[in-house]
Amino acid sequence: MEENIEEKILVTEYTEENIRTLDWKEHIRRRPGMYIGKLGDGSHSDDGIYVLLKEALDNSIDEYMMGYGKTIEVTVVDGKVTVRDHGRGIPLGKVIDVSSKMNTGGKYDSKAFKKSVGLNGVGIKAVNALSSFFRISSFREGEEKTAEFERGNIINDYPISETEHDNGTLTEFIPDDTIFKDYHYLNEHIEPLLKNYVFLNTGLSIIFNGKKFHSKNGLVDLLNENMTTDPLYPIIHLSGDDIEMVLTHSDQYGEEYYSFVNGQHTTQGGTHLAAFREAVARTIKEYYSKNFDYADIRSGMVGAISIKVEEPVFESQTKTKLGSKDVGPDGPSVGKFIGDFVKRELDNFLHINHETSEILLQKIQDSEKERKAIAGVTKLARERAKKANLHNRKLRDCRVHLNDLKGKDQEESSLFITEGDSASGSITKSRDVNTQAVFSLRGKPLNSFGLTKKVVYENEEFNLLQAALNIEDGIEGLRYNKVIVATDADVDGMHIRLLLITFFLQFFPDLIKKGHVYILQTPLFRVRNKKETIYCYSEEERISAINKLSPNPEITRFKGLGEISPDEFRHFIGKDIRLEQVTLRRNDLVKGLLEFYMGKNTMERQNFIIDNLVIEEDVA
């Protein structure tokens, strides 16, 4: 017994030999999440390969913001990314340093880059370290310097030579496929990124694979591009030194905002967005000299705020949330800077544009009227939800939530919305109790199209779902990063999906617009022989599996989630999970979309179904 204890002490001994210092590239490659967030394979817009592209682009954008180079060319072909700007070019003697030495960059000198995005001298080094091939060339006054790297290791250091190229920088990289497994760039995720850059930098042109992106109206173009409901009045557009804002209202429920700092899309907001929401509501309330509730003023509000600050403090390397309290070392607080601007400019605008101020007043009064009409129902529903939450049989919660103040894995928190006991039972037995919760529906939910928000409180299931998600007052407190609709792949299952998406689009459109809603893809078939089992998600996959496992494999058709055993299901919501994100495009006007699919146009919809009907043959 004593020998075993001695042996254990030796194994866990902690000495100087246990202390290691990683060089810059090894640290990035071992801990990529610290530098670029999640990895992913390119299926989602926040996957790491798009962060690499953004990091390469940010340096070119900073050049434009300093007044150099009006055009940036971006090409993405077969996984290889090229970014060419026409700015000043990196000083030739520092090309290798800025791409391979941590804490080296021009952004530390605020004279050269006063209000830039890339401040930590890290971004381009992360691109270098996480690429199987990385090439950087600088062109300055007829001279060129090029260096090539492989996974952060320099492989070619070319001498300075003469060139006929215009001034600027050329960056090329191929993401390392040992880190980004089976990655693929999707234009549908690249183009919104590039559009945001031109919306925020009026006059800049970005040419992507030959397609030109340019904006004349700045943030007005951004709102027009992203709004899926018609504005009630023309978009208010106000700008000043280092600040630009746009604002309107629509008939949608909730609020919708886009916020930016030094050209960086702060998807999680921060001090500037909080100040903007507060200042706009306060200014409007004071303009009408009425004791309006802030919630009524903000209901249906759609806006965007862009500010430029010196030495911004972000809450992570991926710069999705601003933490800065001040706009610069000697400047006012972010709150005062935005508050003073909004008070002065928005108040003046409303005094001058009476037609807009009258429409806005009517919208606020309508929101107030509706809120008061359902106040009694709301109070009862909240009390009911509070009691139900203590013993809520519908919700089998997890331990980790998106809105946790501390902890880890918040981004992995998910809520599966299922229908029926068998389906919820399979998922409940198979799930990861740390990050996966289950909400069980009883049959088909109500078709909420055309109904007011009163139904959210009157309908027990909707009320409990709203409480489980914690979205009554907006999605800032959302408890789960992924809201996953998990229904059977049959007609009833499809109908339930439509009803749930209708509910979210009607009352909580930001859930979908911010990319939180997904459909769980589950296998339709299992094809197996004595040696191998293949799960198939389509008819094509089934045929391929039959050919591979022939002759005479066993074929099982899964008609419902409840038919899949918990042991099998564990893979389909774990390492092999397939999720399809529910997204909205600019031309998907919500009102028209819901009217067609969920309204009373029975014949029009019936003809559409008949024209698009796919008859699935039974599997023998």
N, C-alpha and C positions, 0 to 999 in steps of 0.2 A: 504493500500500500504506500509506504514512504517513498519507494523508488518511483512510483507513478507520479506522486506529487512533485518530486524533484524534476522529473522529465517534463512535466507541464510548465514548471517555472522556467526551464531552459528555453522551451519553445516560444513563450510569450515575452522573453527578455527584450527590453527596450534600450538600445545603445545608439552611439553616434552613427553606426553603420545603417541604422534604420532611417536616417534623415537623408532625403534626396533633394537635389535642386534640379528642376526640369528647365531645359532651355526654352526659349519663347515658343518655338514651333511645336515642341513636344507637349507643352502645357495646353496649347490651343487644340491640338489633335486629341489629347486625352480628355479634355473638358470643353468640347465645342459648344455645349449648351450655355456656358458662361458668356460666350462671345456672340453667338448667333441665335440663341433660343433653341427651339426644337430642330431636329434634323429633317425627318420626313422624306418623301420621295418626289415631291413636286405636285402632289394631288391637291394641296391646299395652299392658299395665298400666303400663309405665314410660315411655310416650310423653309428650311435653311438655304436652299439654292437661290431663292428669291432675295434673301437677306444678303447673300454674296453679291448678287447683281446690284442691289441697292447700295451696298458699301462702295462698290466700284463707281457707281453713278454719283454718289454724294460728293465725291471730290470734284467731279466735273461741274456739278450744280454750284458748289462753293465758288468755283472760278467764275461762273456766270454772274453770281450774286455780287462778286467783286468788280464786275464790269468787263469781263473778258470772255469772248467766245459766245456767239448767239446760237450756235448749232452743235448738237451732240448726236453722233451716229452710234446706234446700238444694233448689233446683229447677234442672233442666237440661232445657230445651225448645228444640228446633231450633237447637242449638249455643250458646244463650245460657245463661250460668250466673248464678244469684243465690244469695248467702249472706247470711242475716240472723241475727244473734245478739242476745241480750238482756243484754249485758254493760254496762260503764260508758259505752261510746261514746267515740270519739276526742275529745279536747279540741277544741272547735269552731274555735278559731283556728289549729289545726295540721292540719286535714283535708287541705289541698292539700300541705303540706310532707311529711307522712308518706307520701303516695302519689306524690310526684314529686321529692323531693329525697333524693339518696343520703346514707347515713350519718345519717338522721334517723329517730327512732323512740323509743317508750317503753321498748324492751328494754335500752337503754343504762343506764337507771336501775334498778338491781337491787332498789330498794325497791318499785317499782311492779310489776315482773315478775321474781320471784326465780329461777324455774326454768322458763323459757319455751323454746319450740322456735325461734322466729324471733329470732335474735340480731344479725344483721348489718344490719338495716334495708334489706334488698334485696328480699325476696320480693314484697311487694305492688307495688313499683316495676316489677319484671319483668313481673308480670301486666298492669300499666298499659301498659308500653311494647310488649308483644306482643299487645295487643288492638286490634281495629279500633274498638271502643267500650268505654269503661270509666267506670263511674259509682260514686261513693262518697258515702254519706250517713251522718252521725252524728247521733244523737238523744240529747240530754242535758238533763234537768230542764226539759222543755217547750219546748226550742229545737232547731232543726234546721239543719244546714249541709250543702250538697250541691255537688259539683263533677263535671263531666263532661269526659272526655278522648277523644282520637282518636289512637291510636298514640303515646301519651305526651304529646301536645300538648293543652293545656287549651282546650276549646271553650266551656264554660259555667262561670262562677264565680258561683253563686247566693248572694245575701246571706243572712245568718242570719235565720231566721224562726221564728214560733211553730209548735208542732206538738202533736198529741195522741198521737203514737206513743210507745211505751215506750222507755226508754233502750236504747241498743245501736248497732250498726253494720250498714249494708246495703251490700253490694258486688255490683255487676253487671258482667259483662264478656262480650264476644264475641271469642274468639280470632281473630287476624288470619289470614284464609285465604290471604294472600300468603306467609305464613311456614309455617303448618300446612296444607299442600296437601290438599284433599279430606278434611278431618278429620271425624270423627264420634265423639261420646261413646257408649260402650257401658256399659249398666247393670252388666254382668258384671264390669267393671273398677272401677266406682265403688262398688258395694256392699261389696266386701271392704275397701276403704279406709275407708268409714264404719263398718263393723263393728269394725275395729281401734280406731278412736277411742273407741267406746263400751265396748269390752272394757277399754281402758286408763283409762277415766274412769267408774267405776261411779257411776250416778246421772244421767249425762248422757243426754239424748234428742236424736237427730238425726232429723229428719223429711225424707225425700228423696222428692220428687214425691208426697207424701201417705203414704208408707210409713214407719212408725216403727221406729227401731233403738234398742234399750235393752239394757243388760246388768246383771244382778243379781250375777253371780258372777265378774266380771272376767276374769282370765286363764284360769280354769277353762273359761269359755264359749269363749274363744279356742281352747283345745286341743280341746275337743269339736267345735268348728266345723271344724277343720282336719285332725284325725286321720282317716286312711283305713284304719286297723287298730285293732282293739279294744285298750284298755289292759289290761295284765295285772293291775293292781291300781288301786284308786281313786286319782284324781289327787291328789297331794300339793300343797297350796296354803298357802304361807307368805307373810306380809306384815309389813312394819314401816315405820318412818319413811323415806320416799323410796325404798322397795324393795318389790317384789313378785315372787314366783317360783312357778312350777308345774312339776311333774315327774312322769313316769310312765315305764313301759317297755312296749314292744309286741314282737310276734314278728318285726317287720321287721328287715332288716339295716341297718347304718349308724346314724347319729344324725340327729336333726331338732330344730332350735331356732328360736325366734322371739325377737328381741331388740329392745328399745325404750329410747329415752332421751328423757325429757321428752315422752312421747307420740309421738315420731318412730320409725317402723319402720325400724330400721337393718338393711336387708336383707343388707348385707355384714358385719354383726357389728362387731367392734372390740374395744377393751380390756375392755369390760364382759362381752362374751360369752366371751372367752378366760378371764377371771377366773372366770366362772360355771362353765364346763366343768371347769376345774382344781379349783375348790373343791368341787363336787359329787362328783367322782371321789375326791378325797382324803378327804373326810368319810366317804363310804361305805366306803372301804378301811379307815380307822381304826376305824369302828364295828364291823366284823366282825373286826378284829384278824387279818386274813389277808393274805398277800402277793399279793392279786389284781392282775392286769395291768389298767391303766387301760382298755385296749381292750375287755376283757371286761365291765368295769363299764358302759362307755358303749354297748355294742352294744344296739341297739334302744331307746336312750333318746330320749324326746321331752320337750322342756321349753321354758319361756319365762322370760325375765328382763326386768323393767322397772325402771329406776332414774330418779331425778330428781337432776340435778346443776346447780350454778350455773356459768354461763358455759361450757357444753360446747364442745369443739373438735371439729368434724367435718372429715373429710378432703376434702369438696367442698361446694359450695353446696347440692347436692341432699340432703345429710345422710344418706347411706346407710351410713356407717361412722364410728364414734366413735374419735377419736384422743386424747381426754382422758386424762391420767394421774391427775388428782385429781378429787374430787367437788365441790370448791369451793376458793376462795382459801385458806381456813383449815382445810379438811377433810382427811381421810386420803386415801390413794391409792385409786383405783377398786378395785384388787385387794384391798387390806386391808378396805375397806368391805364388799365383797361376800363376801370370804372369812370374815370374822368373823361376818357374819349367817348364812351357810350353815352354818358349823361349829356355831354355837349352836342354830339353829332346826331344821335337818334332823336333827342328832344327837338332839335332844330328841324329835322326831317319831318317829324309828325306835325309840327306847327305849320310847315309849308305845304305838305301834301295831305289835304283834308280828306280826299277821297279814300286814301289808304287808311288814315286814322279812323274813319267811320266804319270801314269794313272790319278793321282790327277790333274796334269796340264791340261790334255785333258778335264777332267770334268769341270774345271773352264772355260776353253776357250769355251766349248760348251754352258755353261750357259751364258757367256758374249755375244756370238754370237746370242743366242735366245733373250736375253734381248734387244740388239740393234735392232734386226729385228722387234720387236714389240713396239719399243720406240714411234714411231709416233702414232700408234694405241692407246697405253697406255695414251698418253697425251690427245688425243681427247676424249677417254672414261672417263678419270678423269673429264674433263671439263663438259662432258655430265651428268655424275653422280652428279657432284656438283650442276648443274642447276636443275636436276631432284629431288635432295634431298630437295630443297627448296619447291617444290610443288609435292612431290612424291606420286602419287595416289596409288602406289603399297604398300607403307609402311604406316601403321597406328601405329605410335610409342607409346612407353610407357614412363613413367616419370623416372623410375629407371633403371640404366644400370650396367652391371658387371664391367665396367672400370671406374665407378664414383670414384673420389678420396675420397669423403666423403659421408656419408649417411648410410642407412641400407637397408636390403632386396636385396642387389645386387645379392646374390646367387639365389634369386627367379626370377630374370629377364629372360623372355622367349620370343622367337620369333616363332610364328606359321606360317608355310609356307603352304598356302592353294591354291586350284585351283578353279577358277570360282567365280563369284560374289555372288552366293547364299551361298556357304560355307563360304567365307570370311565375308559375311554379318552376318551370324549366330554367328560366333566367335567374330566379332567386337562388336556386341550388347551385348554379354554375358561376355566379358573379364573383367579382373581387369585392369583398365587403368594405374595403378601404375607400374605393373610388367609384363604385357602381351602385346606384340606387334604383329601385323599381317602383313605378306607380301603375297600379292596376285599374283599368277602366271596367265598368260594368256595361257590357254591350256597346252599341254605337252611341257616341256623344251627339248632342243636339247640333243641328245645322244652325250656326249663329249668323249666317249671312243676312245683312239688312237689319239686325237687331242692335239695340243700344247696349252700352256697357252694363246696364242694369242686369242683363242676363248672366253676366259673370258672377254676380253675387247671388242671384236667385237660383241658379243651377248648382246643385251641391258639388258635382264633379268638377266643373270649371272653377268653382270657388276654392276647392281643395287643391286643385292643380296650381292655381295662381299662388296659393299660400305655400305650397311645397317649393315652387320655384322662387318665391320671394320677389315677385315682380310687380306687385300692386302699384308701387310708387316709381316704377321705371326699372330698367335692367341693371342699374348700378349695383344693386344688392343681389344680383342673380346668384343662386347657390350652386348651379352646375354649369360647367363650361359647355358641355354637350347635352342637348336635349334630343334624345334618340327615339323616334317613332318605330316601334318593333311590332309589326302586325303580320298576319299570315299573308302569303303571296297569292291570295285569291281575290275574287270580286269584293267580298265583304271587307277584307283587309285593305284593299285599295280605297274603298269608300271611307273607312275609318281614317286613313291617312289624309284624304281630302278634307274631311270634317275637322281634323286637328289643325291642319295647315290653314284652313279658313279661319278658325278661332284665333290662331296666332297673327295672321295677316290683319284681321279685323281690329284686334285690341292690343296686340303687342308686336307690331311689325318690325321693331328694332331687333327682336330675337332672331328673325330671319335675315334682316339686312346686315347684322353684325356677324352672321355666320355661325349661329349657335344651334341651329336645327338640322338634324340629319335623319335619313331613313336607313334602318338596319337592313343590309342585304343578307339573306340566309339562303342556304343551298336548297335547290328544288329537287335534286336527285342525289342519291348515293349509289355509286357503281363500284362493285368490289369483286375480287376473286379471293382465293385462299391466301395470296401473298400481299395484296395491296388494296387499299381503299381510296377512292377519289370522290370528293364532293363537288358537285357541278351546280353552277349558278345560272346556267342558260342551256338551251337546247343544243347549241354548238359545242359547249363543254361536255354535254352528255354523250354526243356522238363521238367526240374525240376520245373520251374515257372508254367507251365500249370498244372502239378500235384498238386501243392500247391494251386493254385487259382481256381481249377475246382469246379463246372462244367461250361463249356462254357465261359472261359475268352475271352476277346477281344485281338487279336494278331495283332500287326503292325510290318511290316518288313521295316526297314530304308534302303533305297537303296543309299542314299547320305546324306552328312552332311547338305545340304540345307533343307532336309525334317524335321530336328529336330528343334523345335521351340527354340528361344533364351532363354526362361524361363527354358526349359529342358536342353539346352546346357550348361547353367551356372554351373550346377553340374558336367558335364563331363569334364570341364576344370578348375574346382574349387576343392572343398573338395573331390570329388569322382574321380578325374583325374586318369587315368590309362595310364602310359607311359611304352613303351618297349625300353630299351636302345639299340642302334646299337653298337655292339662290334665286335672286330676282334680277332681271336685266332692266335696262332703262325703259325699253318699250313694253315691259310688263306693268301696265298701269293697273294698280291693285283693284280698283273699282270694276273696271271692265273684265278683268281676269276672273274675279269672284262672281260677277254677274253671269258670265258664260257657264262656268262650271257648277255653281251652286245656286243660281237664280231660278226664275220661273220660265226660262226660254226652253221649254221641254223639247219641242220639235227640233230646234236648231242643234241642241246638244245630242238629241237622238240620232240625227243625221250624221253628226260628227263621229259618234261612236260606231255607227254602221260602216262609215267610210274607212275607219281606222281599225276595224275589228280584226284581231288575229285569233284564229281558231287553233287551239292547242290539242294535238292528238293525244289520246290516252296512251300511256306507256304499257306495253304488253308485259 
